[in-house]
Amino acid sequence: MTARLIAVGVGPGDPELLTLKGARLIREADVVVTPIGDRSETSIAHGIIQDLVDPARQQLLTQVYPMKKDPAEMEASWQASAREVAELVRAGKTVVFITIGDPLLYSTFLYLYRILRADYPDVVIELVPGISSIFAAAAAAGVPLGLAADRIAVLPATFEEEKLRQTLLDFDTVVLMKVHRVFDRVYALLLELGLEHQGVWVRRVGSREEEVVTDLASLVGKKLDYLSLLIVRKQSEAGGGVR
């Protein structure tokens, strides 16, 4: 294999949702890089692919990606991780970087990707898409995301409230990521717009802790899981809403 960096999206949590191509490339890699947050003890991505890796033959490299308020501190950490990966590829290694979901959608890999393209243009990068938690959550809840002329919006739930209100008015389906910290505010907005029964909240889709909740009122005031999202689907002739 040609020495390069391969970003593999490993899906939302269920090992069976990993693509055949992704599984093959993980098995063939010289080095498998697992990102982990500075507040985490385990890697969800590693748990998905652990049965594919041979520690006797492959190097397992854990990189810490801190979640700090200081942009300079985070940038220094990303730069160090990019340099480490680039040095491995330059040494003739094929490196696979695993990330939950898809590598190009709200992914940890994107921090690395930006730096590598700018500072290490000689490093060949291959991208292998993965199943996003958005699609897995829609399947778990049985909610159509779009049909015919339906309009779909995907955005962080921390979006400015006035813009979020307008998005909910303008789009047929709205997927809200990172909803755990602002759920109560979002629910109040859904009440205001008469959409409180048109949403479904899904957490840790594809894992043993998967949960699908359509009674959104039951979640108000609770501490919610970081790995959760909210799909708001309006009733329409084309696709129907949450039932």
C-alpha positions in Angstrom: 0.0 0.0 0.0 1.1 3.6 -0.7 2.1 5.4 2.5 -0.8 7.8 3.2 -3.3 9.0 5.8 -6.7 7.5 5.5 -9.6 9.0 7.5 -12.2 6.4 8.1 -15.7 7.2 9.4 -16.6 4.2 11.6 -20.3 5.1 12.0 -22.4 6.0 15.0 -21.6 3.1 17.3 -22.8 -0.3 15.9 -19.7 -2.2 14.5 -22.0 -3.6 11.8 -22.5 -0.1 10.4 -18.9 0.2 9.5 -18.4 0.0 5.7 -16.6 -3.0 4.2 -14.0 -0.6 2.7 -13.4 1.0 6.1 -13.0 -2.4 7.8 -10.5 -3.5 5.1 -8.4 -0.4 5.4 -8.3 -0.6 9.2 -7.0 -4.2 9.0 -4.4 -3.3 6.4 -3.0 -0.2 8.1 0.4 0.1 9.8 -0.9 2.6 12.3 -4.4 3.1 13.7 -4.9 6.5 15.3 -7.7 6.9 17.8 -8.7 10.4 18.9 -9.9 11.0 22.4 -11.1 14.0 24.4 -9.1 15.2 27.4 -12.2 14.5 29.5 -12.7 11.0 28.3 -11.2 7.7 29.5 -12.3 5.6 26.6 -12.7 6.0 22.8 -16.1 5.2 21.3 -14.4 4.9 17.9 -11.9 2.4 19.2 -14.6 0.3 20.7 -16.3 0.0 17.3 -13.2 -1.3 15.5 -11.3 -3.1 18.3 -11.9 -6.5 16.8 -10.3 -5.5 13.5 -7.0 -4.4 14.9 -4.0 -6.7 15.6 -1.8 -5.1 18.3 1.0 -7.6 17.5 1.3 -6.3 14.0 -0.2 -2.8 14.1 0.7 0.3 16.1 -2.2 1.8 18.1 -1.8 5.5 18.6 -4.1 7.5 20.9 -4.2 11.3 20.3 -5.8 13.6 22.8 -7.9 16.4 21.4 -8.5 18.8 24.3 -11.8 20.8 24.6 -10.5 24.0 26.0 -11.7 27.6 26.0 -8.3 28.9 25.0 -8.1 28.7 21.2 -4.3 29.0 21.3 -4.0 26.0 23.6 -6.2 23.9 21.3 -4.4 25.0 18.2 -1.1 23.9 19.7 -2.5 20.5 20.5 -3.9 20.1 16.9 -0.6 21.2 15.4 1.3 18.6 17.5 -1.1 15.8 16.4 -0.8 16.8 12.8 3.0 16.8 13.0 2.9 13.3 14.6 0.7 11.9 11.8 2.7 13.6 9.1 6.0 12.1 10.4 4.5 8.6 10.4 3.4 8.9 6.8 6.7 10.4 5.7 8.4 7.4 7.3 6.5 5.2 4.9 3.6 4.2 7.1 0.0 3.8 6.1 -2.0 5.6 8.8 -5.7 5.2 9.5 -7.4 7.9 11.6 -10.7 6.6 12.9 -13.6 8.9 13.8 -17.2 8.2 14.7 -19.8 9.1 12.1 -18.4 10.7 9.0 -15.0 12.3 8.8 -16.3 15.5 7.1 -19.3 16.2 9.3 -18.7 17.7 12.7 -15.7 15.4 13.0 -12.6 15.6 15.2 -10.6 14.7 12.0 -11.4 18.1 10.5 -9.0 19.9 12.9 -6.2 17.6 11.6 -7.3 17.9 8.0 -7.1 21.7 7.9 -3.5 21.7 9.3 -2.3 18.8 7.1 -3.5 20.4 3.9 -2.0 23.7 4.8 1.4 22.7 6.3 2.0 19.2 5.0 0.9 19.2 1.3 3.1 16.2 0.6 1.0 13.9 2.8 -1.5 12.0 0.7 -4.9 11.9 2.3 -7.8 9.6 1.5 -11.3 10.0 2.9 -13.6 7.1 3.5 -17.2 8.2 4.4 -19.1 6.7 7.3 -22.7 6.5 8.3 -23.6 9.6 10.2 -25.5 9.6 13.5 -28.1 11.6 11.7 -29.0 8.8 9.3 -28.7 6.2 12.0 -31.0 8.2 14.4 -33.6 8.7 11.6 -33.6 5.0 11.0 -33.9 4.1 14.7 -36.8 6.5 15.0 -38.5 5.7 11.7 -38.5 9.3 10.7 -38.1 10.3 7.0 -35.5 13.1 6.6 -36.6 14.3 3.2 -38.7 13.5 0.2 -39.5 15.2 -3.1 -39.1 19.0 -2.5 -38.6 18.8 1.2 -35.9 21.1 2.6 -33.5 19.8 5.3 -31.3 21.8 7.7 -28.5 20.4 9.9 -27.1 22.8 12.6 -25.7 22.9 16.1 -28.5 23.5 18.6 -26.4 26.3 20.1 -27.3 28.4 17.0 -28.6 31.9 17.8 -32.2 31.6 19.0 -33.7 34.0 16.4 -31.9 32.2 13.5 -33.0 28.8 14.9 -36.6 30.0 15.0 -36.4 31.1 11.4 -34.8 27.8 10.4 -37.6 25.8 12.1 -40.1 27.9 10.1 -38.4 27.7 6.8 -37.4 24.0 6.7 -39.4 20.8 6.6 -36.8 18.8 8.6 -34.3 20.3 11.1 -31.6 18.2 12.7 -30.1 19.7 15.8 -26.7 18.5 16.9 -25.2 19.2 20.4 -28.6 19.7 21.8 -27.8 18.4 25.3 -26.9 21.7 27.0 -29.7 23.8 25.4 -32.6 21.4 25.2 -34.9 23.3 27.6 -34.5 26.4 25.5 -35.1 24.5 22.3 -38.2 22.8 23.7 -39.6 26.2 24.7 -39.1 27.4 21.2 -40.9 24.3 19.8 -43.8 25.0 22.1 -44.0 28.5 20.8 -44.1 27.3 17.2 -46.5 24.4 17.9 -43.8 21.8 17.0 -43.5 20.2 20.4 -45.0 16.9 19.1 -43.0 16.9 15.9 -39.6 16.0 17.3 -37.7 12.9 18.3 -34.7 12.8 20.5 -32.1 10.1 20.1 -29.1 9.3 22.2 -26.1 7.0 21.6 -27.6 5.6 18.5 -26.2 2.2 17.5 -24.9 1.4 21.0 -26.4 -0.7 23.8 -27.4 2.6 25.5 -29.5 3.7 22.5 -32.7 5.5 23.4 -35.4 7.1 21.3 -37.8 9.6 22.9 -40.8 11.2 21.3 -42.3 12.7 24.5 -40.0 15.7 24.5 -41.6 17.2 27.6 -40.3 14.3 29.7 -36.7 15.5 29.0 -37.1 19.0 30.2 -34.9 19.8 33.2 -32.8 16.6 32.9 -29.1 16.3 32.3 -28.9 14.9 28.8 -26.3 12.8 27.1 -23.6 14.7 25.0 -24.0 12.1 22.2 -27.6 13.0 21.4 -29.5 14.8 18.7 -33.0 16.1 18.0 -34.9 15.7 14.7 -37.8 18.0 14.1 -40.0 16.9 11.2 -43.0 18.8 10.2 -46.1 17.2 8.8 -46.1 17.4 5.1 -47.9 15.7 2.1 -44.5 14.4 0.9 -43.0 12.8 3.9 -45.1 13.0 7.0 -43.9 14.0 10.5 -43.1 12.3 13.7 -45.9 10.1 15.0 
